[in-house]
Amino acid sequence: MKSNYYAIVALPSPISLTNCALGHRFSAIIGGHKLILHTPLLVPADENTSAHLKYGDYHERLAQPKIAKRYIRSDADIDWGSLHGADGKGNVMASVKHLFAVFPESPADIEKFAHEVHVATFDWFNHFDAFLRIISNQRTTSSIRVEGDIRTCLRIEQHKPWKHLQPRSQTIEIIVTEHKAKNFATRSDLINAMRLCSKEKELSLQYQLFLRACDAFQENDFRNVVIESATALEVAATRRIRTEMQKNKATDQHIKLMLEGHKMLRNRLELLKKINVPLPCTPKNIKDLLDLRNKVVHVGKAVDANQATKVLRDTETIIRAITPEFAEDAN
């Protein structure tokens, strides 16, 4: 029997999508129940669209998915998202705040269905958000901090509309978000993230820690950027050492002894080199990162934005290289 059950999903954080991911439907499983998730629509601008609501050929605001009209009379109070970028190659980029979900089958036990979906929804969409950040590199190192003497006209996003910083010559500190298509999720990215969540996967621990470091960066907590990044590196190094030794038929006891003999991040990175696992960063970059981490932890050294940016980028480069698999079974 066709279901009349639907949900308007407020995402944990707005997700950045390219136009190829808008106006589509995606299959998922939450709490053991099948559902179809719909992304909002692009709306072409016309002669009646106010100038301040236009973004190129489109209305700035996104619209509800077509199927939503069957279920709700008005979406006037729902902010589906808005456009905020273009790459000059036909890719329009949008920030999406809500998805529309339809459950295709009517459950036999309504109360049980509601409970199971309610319990699973929070974790499912948090995992989805984390996967999407890693898969499409959004809200990670795509946000860079610039400090120094700025002598050019910069366009800085402050929600909406675009606000312009006029040319000036003074020391300022700003965050510039790079609007590049590679940092926005495509339709295949959404399919991949939803597939992993539907299989009850979660982000591997080293990637969770890396995202914490990214979040600390956005909160200007640069010392914590270094601490979380170093922890992410240690987890990644330890996991890769275990994997390589298991390939060589090492016993659990041998692996345990080897790790105990190479405690601390510096020693585990050295062990990786001994077992022929190449590190993508230069020895100097790694030494700088380790020295900074030790000074932060042991003497409370302050960290500036440029140092934090470098740590984040080196950390991401290393963990993606030595532990490319970013999904594991959820606990």
C-alpha positions, 0 to 999 in steps of 0.5 A: 500500500502506498504510504502517506508518510513523509518527513522534512529533514533539517540537515545537521549543517548545510551541505554544498551541492552542484546543480547535478545533485539538485532535483533528484531522488536517492534511495536510503535505509534508516532504522531498517526502513526504506525511504526516498530522499529528494533534494530541492530544485533550482528555479529559473529566474524570470522577468518577475524575479527581483534583481536582488533575488537573482543569481545569474539565470536562476532565482537565488532561493531553492524550491521544494522538490516537486513531489513535496507538493503532494504532501504539503500545501505550502513550504513558505516557512522552509528554507530549502537553501540558496545558490552561492557559487559558479565555476564558469563551466556550467556548474552552479553551486548551492547550499542545501539546508533541508531534504524531503523524505518519503517512505514508500511503504505504509508500516504495519505498526505505526508506533514501532515504525516511528520509534525506529526511525526517530532513534536512527535518524540523528546518527544516520544524518550525522554520519551522512554529513561526515561522509559527505565532508570527506568524500567531497572535501567540504568544510575541511581544508577548502576553507583557508585563513589568510593573514597579512597585508591585503591589497586586493578586492576580496569577495567574502561570503557572509551568508547572503547576499554577497558582500564586498570588501573594498580595496584597502591597505592594512593588516586584516584577518579573514576566512576565504571560502574557496568556491570550487566545484571539487568542494561541492558534492555531486549526485554520485557523492550523495549516492555514495554517502547514503549507501554507506549510511544505509549499510550502517557504516561510520567514518573511520576514527582517524577521519572523525578526528581530522574533522574535529580538527577542521571544526576547531579551525573554524572556531579559531581554536588553533591549538586544538587543531594541532592536538586533534590532527596529531591524534588523527595521524597517530590513529592512522599510523597505528592502523596502517602498521597493523594492516601491513604486519597482518599482511605479513602474517605477524601474530597479534602478540608480535604486533602488540610488542612492535607497537609498544616498542614504538610508542608516540607519533614520531616513532610510529611514523618512523616505523611506517618508513621501516616497513616500506610505507611511504609518507607523502609529506617531506621529512621537514614538514613532518618534523615541523608538525611533530615539533609544533605538536610537542610544544603545544602539548608540553609548553602551551605554545600558541598557534597562529592561523597559518600554522594551523592551516599547514597542519590541517593540510599535511594531516589530510594528505598523510591520512588519505595516503596511508589509510585511504579507506574511510568507512568502517562498521558503526559501533 
